[in-house]
Structures are given as C-alpha cells and as structure tokens.
C-alpha cells in the first residue's frame, strides 16, 4: 500500500483517506508519495503521538508503557513506521480524479 502526505498536513495516509479530505473540503490537494524510512533509528510511538529515538533508552524496558510484541522482549507494539518523501507528486480533485504532477507544475 502506498502512503501520501499533503502540503499543510502532517498526516501520512493511504490515497483513500485523502479522497475524503478533498471531497469534504471541495478543494484540490497535492500529495507527495512517501516511503518507509528504514534504518534512521527514529520510530513513531502511537501511544504518545511522538517520535522516539531507538538508541536513547526512552523506548524499551525503561518506558512504563513498554509492551513487547512477543510478550518478553524486543520491539514494542506501540511503535509505528516513519516515512520520507519520494519527490513523486499527485493531485486529487474534489471529484476523485488523481493526476500525476511534476515539480514544475505544482
């Protein structure tokens, strides 16, 4: 599944979510396709709605809300992915049309 972020929005969601925003606001939205940011050492904590650095000791057994996926140790269930932009853009119209755009005509 591909994820997108829009200018003026902090959220990263699938295209279906952005369809609803464009339709409800009756405006065109330009979105940038996102990809998972692998190896950066930064993760998203879904519980605290904040970024955490995996090497700083805040995320893990020192956290009171730490819940490992396997029940003993390892990755916390509350960690989510972070994303970075790909420089590929699309425009969604309020009527549901998706148009690929370039940097020149954004």
MODELLER restraints for C-alpha pairs under 7 A, 6 or more apart:
rsr = mdl.restraints
at = mdl.atoms
rsr.add(forms.Gaussian(group=physical.xy_distance, feature=features.Distance(at['CA:2:A'], at['CA:14:A']), mean=6.01, stdev=0.5))
rsr.add(forms.Gaussian(group=physical.xy_distance, feature=features.Distance(at['CA:3:A'], at['CA:12:A']), mean=6.10, stdev=0.5))
rsr.add(forms.Gaussian(group=physical.xy_distance, feature=features.Distance(at['CA:3:A'], at['CA:13:A']), mean=5.16, stdev=0.5))
rsr.add(forms.Gaussian(group=physical.xy_distance, feature=features.Distance(at['CA:3:A'], at['CA:14:A']), mean=4.50, stdev=0.5))
rsr.add(forms.Gaussian(group=physical.xy_distance, feature=features.Distance(at['CA:3:A'], at['CA:15:A']), mean=6.64, stdev=0.5))
rsr.add(forms.Gaussian(group=physical.xy_distance, feature=features.Distance(at['CA:3:A'], at['CA:33:A']), mean=5.96, stdev=0.5))
rsr.add(forms.Gaussian(group=physical.xy_distance, feature=features.Distance(at['CA:3:A'], at['CA:34:A']), mean=5.40, stdev=0.5))
rsr.add(forms.Gaussian(group=physical.xy_distance, feature=features.Distance(at['CA:4:A'], at['CA:12:A']), mean=5.38, stdev=0.5))
rsr.add(forms.Gaussian(group=physical.xy_distance, feature=features.Distance(at['CA:4:A'], at['CA:13:A']), mean=5.55, stdev=0.5))
rsr.add(forms.Gaussian(group=physical.xy_distance, feature=features.Distance(at['CA:4:A'], at['CA:14:A']), mean=6.03, stdev=0.5))
rsr.add(forms.Gaussian(group=physical.xy_distance, feature=features.Distance(at['CA:4:A'], at['CA:15:A']), mean=6.57, stdev=0.5))
rsr.add(forms.Gaussian(group=physical.xy_distance, feature=features.Distance(at['CA:4:A'], at['CA:31:A']), mean=5.84, stdev=0.5))
rsr.add(forms.Gaussian(group=physical.xy_distance, feature=features.Distance(at['CA:4:A'], at['CA:32:A']), mean=5.39, stdev=0.5))
rsr.add(forms.Gaussian(group=physical.xy_distance, feature=features.Distance(at['CA:4:A'], at['CA:33:A']), mean=4.47, stdev=0.5))
rsr.add(forms.Gaussian(group=physical.xy_distance, feature=features.Distance(at['CA:4:A'], at['CA:34:A']), mean=5.29, stdev=0.5))
rsr.add(forms.Gaussian(group=physical.xy_distance, feature=features.Distance(at['CA:5:A'], at['CA:11:A']), mean=5.96, stdev=0.5))
rsr.add(forms.Gaussian(group=physical.xy_distance, feature=features.Distance(at['CA:5:A'], at['CA:12:A']), mean=4.74, stdev=0.5))
rsr.add(forms.Gaussian(group=physical.xy_distance, feature=features.Distance(at['CA:5:A'], at['CA:13:A']), mean=6.71, stdev=0.5))
rsr.add(forms.Gaussian(group=physical.xy_distance, feature=features.Distance(at['CA:5:A'], at['CA:31:A']), mean=5.37, stdev=0.5))
rsr.add(forms.Gaussian(group=physical.xy_distance, feature=features.Distance(at['CA:5:A'], at['CA:32:A']), mean=5.41, stdev=0.5))
rsr.add(forms.Gaussian(group=physical.xy_distance, feature=features.Distance(at['CA:5:A'], at['CA:33:A']), mean=6.69, stdev=0.5))
rsr.add(forms.Gaussian(group=physical.xy_distance, feature=features.Distance(at['CA:5:A'], at['CA:34:A']), mean=6.93, stdev=0.5))
rsr.add(forms.Gaussian(group=physical.xy_distance, feature=features.Distance(at['CA:6:A'], at['CA:29:A']), mean=6.78, stdev=0.5))
rsr.add(forms.Gaussian(group=physical.xy_distance, feature=features.Distance(at['CA:6:A'], at['CA:30:A']), mean=5.90, stdev=0.5))
rsr.add(forms.Gaussian(group=physical.xy_distance, feature=features.Distance(at['CA:6:A'], at['CA:31:A']), mean=4.35, stdev=0.5))
rsr.add(forms.Gaussian(group=physical.xy_distance, feature=features.Distance(at['CA:6:A'], at['CA:32:A']), mean=6.28, stdev=0.5))
rsr.add(forms.Gaussian(group=physical.xy_distance, feature=features.Distance(at['CA:7:A'], at['CA:30:A']), mean=6.67, stdev=0.5))
rsr.add(forms.Gaussian(group=physical.xy_distance, feature=features.Distance(at['CA:7:A'], at['CA:31:A']), mean=6.76, stdev=0.5))
rsr.add(forms.Gaussian(group=physical.xy_distance, feature=features.Distance(at['CA:19:A'], at['CA:92:A']), mean=6.89, stdev=0.5))
rsr.add(forms.Gaussian(group=physical.xy_distance, feature=features.Distance(at['CA:19:A'], at['CA:96:A']), mean=6.08, stdev=0.5))
rsr.add(forms.Gaussian(group=physical.xy_distance, feature=features.Distance(at['CA:22:A'], at['CA:28:A']), mean=5.96, stdev=0.5))
rsr.add(forms.Gaussian(group=physical.xy_distance, feature=features.Distance(at['CA:22:A'], at['CA:29:A']), mean=6.24, stdev=0.5))
rsr.add(forms.Gaussian(group=physical.xy_distance, feature=features.Distance(at['CA:22:A'], at['CA:92:A']), mean=6.76, stdev=0.5))
rsr.add(forms.Gaussian(group=physical.xy_distance, feature=features.Distance(at['CA:22:A'], at['CA:93:A']), mean=6.38, stdev=0.5))
rsr.add(forms.Gaussian(group=physical.xy_distance, feature=features.Distance(at['CA:22:A'], at['CA:94:A']), mean=4.79, stdev=0.5))
rsr.add(forms.Gaussian(group=physical.xy_distance, feature=features.Distance(at['CA:23:A'], at['CA:94:A']), mean=4.33, stdev=0.5))
rsr.add(forms.Gaussian(group=physical.xy_distance, feature=features.Distance(at['CA:23:A'], at['CA:95:A']), mean=6.46, stdev=0.5))
rsr.add(forms.Gaussian(group=physical.xy_distance, feature=features.Distance(at['CA:26:A'], at['CA:94:A']), mean=5.00, stdev=0.5))
rsr.add(forms.Gaussian(group=physical.xy_distance, feature=features.Distance(at['CA:27:A'], at['CA:93:A']), mean=6.54, stdev=0.5))
rsr.add(forms.Gaussian(group=physical.xy_distance, feature=features.Distance(at['CA:27:A'], at['CA:94:A']), mean=5.49, stdev=0.5))
rsr.add(forms.Gaussian(group=physical.xy_distance, feature=features.Distance(at['CA:28:A'], at['CA:91:A']), mean=6.64, stdev=0.5))
rsr.add(forms.Gaussian(group=physical.xy_distance, feature=features.Distance(at['CA:28:A'], at['CA:92:A']), mean=5.52, stdev=0.5))
rsr.add(forms.Gaussian(group=physical.xy_distance, feature=features.Distance(at['CA:28:A'], at['CA:93:A']), mean=4.50, stdev=0.5))
rsr.add(forms.Gaussian(group=physical.xy_distance, feature=features.Distance(at['CA:28:A'], at['CA:94:A']), mean=5.90, stdev=0.5))
rsr.add(forms.Gaussian(group=physical.xy_distance, feature=features.Distance(at['CA:29:A'], at['CA:91:A']), mean=5.61, stdev=0.5))
rsr.add(forms.Gaussian(group=physical.xy_distance, feature=features.Distance(at['CA:29:A'], at['CA:92:A']), mean=5.34, stdev=0.5))
rsr.add(forms.Gaussian(group=physical.xy_distance, feature=features.Distance(at['CA:29:A'], at['CA:93:A']), mean=6.76, stdev=0.5))
rsr.add(forms.Gaussian(group=physical.xy_distance, feature=features.Distance(at['CA:30:A'], at['CA:89:A']), mean=6.82, stdev=0.5))
rsr.add(forms.Gaussian(group=physical.xy_distance, feature=features.Distance(at['CA:30:A'], at['CA:90:A']), mean=5.76, stdev=0.5))
rsr.add(forms.Gaussian(group=physical.xy_distance, feature=features.Distance(at['CA:30:A'], at['CA:91:A']), mean=4.36, stdev=0.5))
rsr.add(forms.Gaussian(group=physical.xy_distance, feature=features.Distance(at['CA:30:A'], at['CA:92:A']), mean=6.48, stdev=0.5))
rsr.add(forms.Gaussian(group=physical.xy_distance, feature=features.Distance(at['CA:31:A'], at['CA:89:A']), mean=5.53, stdev=0.5))
rsr.add(forms.Gaussian(group=physical.xy_distance, feature=features.Distance(at['CA:31:A'], at['CA:90:A']), mean=5.34, stdev=0.5))
rsr.add(forms.Gaussian(group=physical.xy_distance, feature=features.Distance(at['CA:31:A'], at['CA:91:A']), mean=6.14, stdev=0.5))
rsr.add(forms.Gaussian(group=physical.xy_distance, feature=features.Distance(at['CA:32:A'], at['CA:85:A']), mean=6.39, stdev=0.5))
rsr.add(forms.Gaussian(group=physical.xy_distance, feature=features.Distance(at['CA:32:A'], at['CA:87:A']), mean=6.47, stdev=0.5))
rsr.add(forms.Gaussian(group=physical.xy_distance, feature=features.Distance(at['CA:32:A'], at['CA:88:A']), mean=5.71, stdev=0.5))
rsr.add(forms.Gaussian(group=physical.xy_distance, feature=features.Distance(at['CA:32:A'], at['CA:89:A']), mean=4.51, stdev=0.5))
rsr.add(forms.Gaussian(group=physical.xy_distance, feature=features.Distance(at['CA:32:A'], at['CA:90:A']), mean=6.56, stdev=0.5))
rsr.add(forms.Gaussian(group=physical.xy_distance, feature=features.Distance(at['CA:33:A'], at['CA:85:A']), mean=6.13, stdev=0.5))
rsr.add(forms.Gaussian(group=physical.xy_distance, feature=features.Distance(at['CA:33:A'], at['CA:86:A']), mean=5.81, stdev=0.5))
rsr.add(forms.Gaussian(group=physical.xy_distance, feature=features.Distance(at['CA:33:A'], at['CA:88:A']), mean=5.61, stdev=0.5))
rsr.add(forms.Gaussian(group=physical.xy_distance, feature=features.Distance(at['CA:33:A'], at['CA:89:A']), mean=6.15, stdev=0.5))
rsr.add(forms.Gaussian(group=physical.xy_distance, feature=features.Distance(at['CA:34:A'], at['CA:83:A']), mean=5.87, stdev=0.5))
rsr.add(forms.Gaussian(group=physical.xy_distance, feature=features.Distance(at['CA:34:A'], at['CA:84:A']), mean=5.47, stdev=0.5))
rsr.add(forms.Gaussian(group=physical.xy_distance, feature=features.Distance(at['CA:34:A'], at['CA:85:A']), mean=4.59, stdev=0.5))
rsr.add(forms.Gaussian(group=physical.xy_distance, feature=features.Distance(at['CA:34:A'], at['CA:86:A']), mean=5.66, stdev=0.5))
rsr.add(forms.Gaussian(group=physical.xy_distance, feature=features.Distance(at['CA:35:A'], at['CA:83:A']), mean=5.34, stdev=0.5))
rsr.add(forms.Gaussian(group=physical.xy_distance, feature=features.Distance(at['CA:35:A'], at['CA:84:A']), mean=5.61, stdev=0.5))
rsr.add(forms.Gaussian(group=physical.xy_distance, feature=features.Distance(at['CA:35:A'], at['CA:85:A']), mean=6.44, stdev=0.5))
rsr.add(forms.Gaussian(group=physical.xy_distance, feature=features.Distance(at['CA:35:A'], at['CA:86:A']), mean=6.70, stdev=0.5))
rsr.add(forms.Gaussian(group=physical.xy_distance, feature=features.Distance(at['CA:36:A'], at['CA:81:A']), mean=6.54, stdev=0.5))
rsr.add(forms.Gaussian(group=physical.xy_distance, feature=features.Distance(at['CA:36:A'], at['CA:82:A']), mean=5.93, stdev=0.5))
rsr.add(forms.Gaussian(group=physical.xy_distance, feature=features.Distance(at['CA:36:A'], at['CA:83:A']), mean=4.47, stdev=0.5))
rsr.add(forms.Gaussian(group=physical.xy_distance, feature=features.Distance(at['CA:36:A'], at['CA:84:A']), mean=6.43, stdev=0.5))
rsr.add(forms.Gaussian(group=physical.xy_distance, feature=features.Distance(at['CA:37:A'], at['CA:82:A']), mean=5.43, stdev=0.5))
rsr.add(forms.Gaussian(group=physical.xy_distance, feature=features.Distance(at['CA:37:A'], at['CA:83:A']), mean=4.78, stdev=0.5))
rsr.add(forms.Gaussian(group=physical.xy_distance, feature=features.Distance(at['CA:37:A'], at['CA:84:A']), mean=5.74, stdev=0.5))
rsr.add(forms.Gaussian(group=physical.xy_distance, feature=features.Distance(at['CA:41:A'], at['CA:53:A']), mean=5.86, stdev=0.5))
rsr.add(forms.Gaussian(group=physical.xy_distance, feature=features.Distance(at['CA:41:A'], at['CA:54:A']), mean=5.44, stdev=0.5))
rsr.add(forms.Gaussian(group=physical.xy_distance, feature=features.Distance(at['CA:41:A'], at['CA:55:A']), mean=6.91, stdev=0.5))
rsr.add(forms.Gaussian(group=physical.xy_distance, feature=features.Distance(at['CA:42:A'], at['CA:51:A']), mean=6.59, stdev=0.5))
rsr.add(forms.Gaussian(group=physical.xy_distance, feature=features.Distance(at['CA:42:A'], at['CA:52:A']), mean=5.70, stdev=0.5))
rsr.add(forms.Gaussian(group=physical.xy_distance, feature=features.Distance(at['CA:42:A'], at['CA:53:A']), mean=4.61, stdev=0.5))
rsr.add(forms.Gaussian(group=physical.xy_distance, feature=features.Distance(at['CA:42:A'], at['CA:54:A']), mean=5.97, stdev=0.5))
rsr.add(forms.Gaussian(group=physical.xy_distance, feature=features.Distance(at['CA:43:A'], at['CA:51:A']), mean=5.70, stdev=0.5))
rsr.add(forms.Gaussian(group=physical.xy_distance, feature=features.Distance(at['CA:43:A'], at['CA:52:A']), mean=5.44, stdev=0.5))
rsr.add(forms.Gaussian(group=physical.xy_distance, feature=features.Distance(at['CA:43:A'], at['CA:53:A']), mean=6.45, stdev=0.5))
rsr.add(forms.Gaussian(group=physical.xy_distance, feature=features.Distance(at['CA:43:A'], at['CA:54:A']), mean=6.91, stdev=0.5))
rsr.add(forms.Gaussian(group=physical.xy_distance, feature=features.Distance(at['CA:43:A'], at['CA:79:A']), mean=6.30, stdev=0.5))
rsr.add(forms.Gaussian(group=physical.xy_distance, feature=features.Distance(at['CA:43:A'], at['CA:80:A']), mean=6.11, stdev=0.5))
rsr.add(forms.Gaussian(group=physical.xy_distance, feature=features.Distance(at['CA:43:A'], at['CA:81:A']), mean=5.76, stdev=0.5))
rsr.add(forms.Gaussian(group=physical.xy_distance, feature=features.Distance(at['CA:43:A'], at['CA:82:A']), mean=5.76, stdev=0.5))
rsr.add(forms.Gaussian(group=physical.xy_distance, feature=features.Distance(at['CA:44:A'], at['CA:50:A']), mean=5.89, stdev=0.5))
rsr.add(forms.Gaussian(group=physical.xy_distance, feature=features.Distance(at['CA:44:A'], at['CA:51:A']), mean=4.58, stdev=0.5))
rsr.add(forms.Gaussian(group=physical.xy_distance, feature=features.Distance(at['CA:44:A'], at['CA:52:A']), mean=6.13, stdev=0.5))
rsr.add(forms.Gaussian(group=physical.xy_distance, feature=features.Distance(at['CA:44:A'], at['CA:79:A']), mean=5.55, stdev=0.5))
rsr.add(forms.Gaussian(group=physical.xy_distance, feature=features.Distance(at['CA:44:A'], at['CA:80:A']), mean=4.78, stdev=0.5))
rsr.add(forms.Gaussian(group=physical.xy_distance, feature=features.Distance(at['CA:44:A'], at['CA:81:A']), mean=5.87, stdev=0.5))
rsr.add(forms.Gaussian(group=physical.xy_distance, feature=features.Distance(at['CA:44:A'], at['CA:82:A']), mean=6.09, stdev=0.5))
rsr.add(forms.Gaussian(group=physical.xy_distance, feature=features.Distance(at['CA:45:A'], at['CA:51:A']), mean=5.98, stdev=0.5))
rsr.add(forms.Gaussian(group=physical.xy_distance, feature=features.Distance(at['CA:45:A'], at['CA:52:A']), mean=6.52, stdev=0.5))
rsr.add(forms.Gaussian(group=physical.xy_distance, feature=features.Distance(at['CA:45:A'], at['CA:78:A']), mean=5.64, stdev=0.5))
rsr.add(forms.Gaussian(group=physical.xy_distance, feature=features.Distance(at['CA:45:A'], at['CA:79:A']), mean=4.75, stdev=0.5))
rsr.add(forms.Gaussian(group=physical.xy_distance, feature=features.Distance(at['CA:45:A'], at['CA:80:A']), mean=6.04, stdev=0.5))
rsr.add(forms.Gaussian(group=physical.xy_distance, feature=features.Distance(at['CA:46:A'], at['CA:78:A']), mean=5.25, stdev=0.5))
rsr.add(forms.Gaussian(group=physical.xy_distance, feature=features.Distance(at['CA:46:A'], at['CA:79:A']), mean=6.09, stdev=0.5))
rsr.add(forms.Gaussian(group=physical.xy_distance, feature=features.Distance(at['CA:46:A'], at['CA:80:A']), mean=6.33, stdev=0.5))
rsr.add(forms.Gaussian(group=physical.xy_distance, feature=features.Distance(at['CA:47:A'], at['CA:78:A']), mean=5.95, stdev=0.5))
rsr.add(forms.Gaussian(group=physical.xy_distance, feature=features.Distance(at['CA:52:A'], at['CA:59:A']), mean=6.72, stdev=0.5))
rsr.add(forms.Gaussian(group=physical.xy_distance, feature=features.Distance(at['CA:60:A'], at['CA:66:A']), mean=5.87, stdev=0.5))
rsr.add(forms.Gaussian(group=physical.xy_distance, feature=features.Distance(at['CA:66:A'], at['CA:76:A']), mean=5.98, stdev=0.5))
rsr.add(forms.Gaussian(group=physical.xy_distance, feature=features.Distance(at['CA:67:A'], at['CA:76:A']), mean=5.14, stdev=0.5))
rsr.add(forms.Gaussian(group=physical.xy_distance, feature=features.Distance(at['CA:67:A'], at['CA:77:A']), mean=5.77, stdev=0.5))
rsr.add(forms.Gaussian(group=physical.xy_distance, feature=features.Distance(at['CA:68:A'], at['CA:74:A']), mean=5.54, stdev=0.5))
rsr.add(forms.Gaussian(group=physical.xy_distance, feature=features.Distance(at['CA:68:A'], at['CA:75:A']), mean=5.42, stdev=0.5))
rsr.add(forms.Gaussian(group=physical.xy_distance, feature=features.Distance(at['CA:68:A'], at['CA:76:A']), mean=4.25, stdev=0.5))
rsr.add(forms.Gaussian(group=physical.xy_distance, feature=features.Distance(at['CA:68:A'], at['CA:77:A']), mean=5.76, stdev=0.5))
rsr.add(forms.Gaussian(group=physical.xy_distance, feature=features.Distance(at['CA:69:A'], at['CA:75:A']), mean=6.06, stdev=0.5))
rsr.add(forms.Gaussian(group=physical.xy_distance, feature=features.Distance(at['CA:69:A'], at['CA:76:A']), mean=5.76, stdev=0.5))
rsr.add(forms.Gaussian(group=physical.xy_distance, feature=features.Distance(at['CA:69:A'], at['CA:77:A']), mean=5.24, stdev=0.5))
rsr.add(forms.Gaussian(group=physical.xy_distance, feature=features.Distance(at['CA:89:A'], at['CA:100:A']), mean=6.04, stdev=0.5))
rsr.add(forms.Gaussian(group=physical.xy_distance, feature=features.Distance(at['CA:89:A'], at['CA:101:A']), mean=5.44, stdev=0.5))
rsr.add(forms.Gaussian(group=physical.xy_distance, feature=features.Distance(at['CA:89:A'], at['CA:102:A']), mean=6.40, stdev=0.5))
rsr.add(forms.Gaussian(group=physical.xy_distance, feature=features.Distance(at['CA:90:A'], at['CA:98:A']), mean=6.44, stdev=0.5))
rsr.add(forms.Gaussian(group=physical.xy_distance, feature=features.Distance(at['CA:90:A'], at['CA:99:A']), mean=5.41, stdev=0.5))
rsr.add(forms.Gaussian(group=physical.xy_distance, feature=features.Distance(at['CA:90:A'], at['CA:100:A']), mean=4.27, stdev=0.5))
rsr.add(forms.Gaussian(group=physical.xy_distance, feature=features.Distance(at['CA:90:A'], at['CA:101:A']), mean=5.31, stdev=0.5))
rsr.add(forms.Gaussian(group=physical.xy_distance, feature=features.Distance(at['CA:91:A'], at['CA:98:A']), mean=5.64, stdev=0.5))
rsr.add(forms.Gaussian(group=physical.xy_distance, feature=features.Distance(at['CA:91:A'], at['CA:99:A']), mean=5.08, stdev=0.5))
rsr.add(forms.Gaussian(group=physical.xy_distance, feature=features.Distance(at['CA:91:A'], at['CA:100:A']), mean=6.28, stdev=0.5))
rsr.add(forms.Gaussian(group=physical.xy_distance, feature=features.Distance(at['CA:91:A'], at['CA:101:A']), mean=6.64, stdev=0.5))
rsr.add(forms.Gaussian(group=physical.xy_distance, feature=features.Distance(at['CA:92:A'], at['CA:98:A']), mean=4.72, stdev=0.5))
rsr.add(forms.Gaussian(group=physical.xy_distance, feature=features.Distance(at['CA:92:A'], at['CA:99:A']), mean=6.54, stdev=0.5))
